[in-house]
Amino acid sequence: MDLNFLTIQPAIALIAGVLILILPRVLNYIVALYLILIGVLGLWPNLLSGFG
């Protein structure tokens, strides 16, 4: 099973949206974790091969 960035991002967005609806007080944490996770997933191929 091949999971790549394009298949993981909508799933994370869906989970974050549901959590925001259920627990609106943790909106800041959910948004922060989402942005960190998307950033790490976007940089992951570059991190494995090095920046140079």
C-alpha positions as CSV (number, residue, x, y, z in Angstrom):
1,M,0.0,0.0,0.0
2,D,1.5,3.3,-1.1
3,L,0.6,6.3,0.9
4,N,1.9,9.6,-0.4
5,F,1.4,13.2,0.5
6,L,-1.6,13.6,-1.8
7,T,-3.5,10.8,-0.1
8,I,-2.6,11.7,3.4
9,Q,-3.5,15.4,3.3
10,P,-7.2,15.0,2.7
11,A,-7.5,12.4,5.5
12,I,-5.7,14.7,8.0
13,A,-7.9,17.6,6.9
14,L,-11.1,15.5,7.5
15,I,-9.9,14.4,10.9
16,A,-9.0,17.9,11.9
17,G,-12.3,19.3,10.7
18,V,-14.3,16.7,12.7
19,L,-12.2,17.4,15.8
20,I,-12.8,21.1,15.4
21,L,-16.5,20.5,15.3
22,I,-16.5,18.3,18.3
23,L,-13.9,20.3,20.4
24,P,-13.9,23.9,19.3
25,R,-11.7,24.9,22.3
26,V,-8.7,23.0,20.9
27,L,-8.8,24.8,17.5
28,N,-5.4,26.4,18.0
29,Y,-3.8,23.1,18.8
30,I,-5.4,21.3,15.9
31,V,-4.4,24.0,13.4
32,A,-0.9,24.1,14.7
33,L,-0.5,20.3,14.5
34,Y,-2.0,20.2,11.1
35,L,0.4,22.8,9.8
36,I,3.4,21.1,11.4
37,L,2.4,17.7,9.9
38,I,1.8,19.1,6.4
39,G,5.2,20.9,6.6
40,V,7.1,17.8,7.7
41,L,5.4,15.7,5.0
42,G,6.2,18.3,2.4
43,L,9.8,18.5,3.4
44,W,10.3,14.7,4.0
45,P,11.7,13.8,0.6
46,N,14.3,16.6,0.8
47,L,15.2,15.6,4.4
48,L,16.0,12.1,3.3
49,S,18.3,13.1,0.4
50,G,19.9,16.1,2.2
51,F,19.6,19.7,1.4
52,G,22.6,19.9,-0.8
